[in-house]
Amino acid sequence: MTTTGPPLVPVPAAPPGHEYRHLTVERYAGPCGAVLSGVDLASDLDDDVVAEIRRALLDHGVVFFRRQSLTPERQVAFSRRFGPYSPVPFVQPIPEHPEVIAVVREPTERQGFAFGGIWHSDFSFLPEPPMGSILHAIEVPPYGGDTIWANQYLAYRALSRGMRRLVCGLRCVHSAVNAYSPKMQPVHDLFTGMTVRTGDEAHETREHPVVRVHAETGERALFVNQQYTIGLADFHPHEARLLLDHLFRHSTQEAFTCRWRWEAGDVAFWDNRCVQHMVMADVSGHRRHMHRTTVAGEAPVPVASG
């Protein structure tokens, strides 16, 4: 059964420009992503190894490990080296492992959308959205089901100076209403390999800065997403929609993305504070089975005024 005791104290990242000694880091795509090798995530990792993994995560936004074999217990142990568990609302965990959810698409499913198939940062509607998410591929289809990430540092930097001045002073409204309110239960019932229980608490709203300052790197990143951002504080809905639709398109353009073709045993670890992601719903007749753990984060910090 999953351990529910206190996590190990998270290990700080190795310093910027660190020369890696315990693993190999190979850049995967221009905008974001790196493949890390030379490490067995199921083992008891030394602090120096954890520090290098965290450095790579900060530098690349999402990191990938190939040919890993993680039981739910070992995935939880790995996750806890980076911070406490972040509770997952609405989605039921796998039996006897409250910190692990299964993301499953069964061969019989024919709907043209997937769980996680809209651009999002995991649970950005929470007061303290997750720092990171870790996805382990248990079973993958022979084609399709890729995941795509988009670098939100680049999205911010690519805005015009005038747009940057505007959005740095704004707060966006986040909510789970369009994902997990009761009206969405018939949609989730189509995901026959997993259990989602919608609820009225999904109508709650939370304000976060449109541009957040990353707690570890100090860099600025856009923090809006199509799934959970429903408005802008102090704007009429029709005004907010114009700006948000622009930011949604801008922040997920191909120039900011990397796309991962899954193989069984792959692990992806991404930083929800500076990347968005989505899964492709382009497969049927085959099973796609993943285990996910989530690392707790902090309340997004806005850009300082002046």
PyMOL commands that set and color helices and strands:
alter all, ss='L'
color gray80, all
select helices_A, chain A and resi 47-60+72-80+152-157+161-167+177-180+182-188+200-203+237-251+254-256
alter helices_A, ss='H'
color red, helices_A
select strands_A, chain A and resi 24-27+34-37+62-65+101-105+132-139+147-151+171-175+205-209+211-213+220-222+229-232+257-260+267-271+275-279+288-295+301-302
alter strands_A, ss='S'
color yellow, strands_A
deselect
rebuild
show_as cartoon
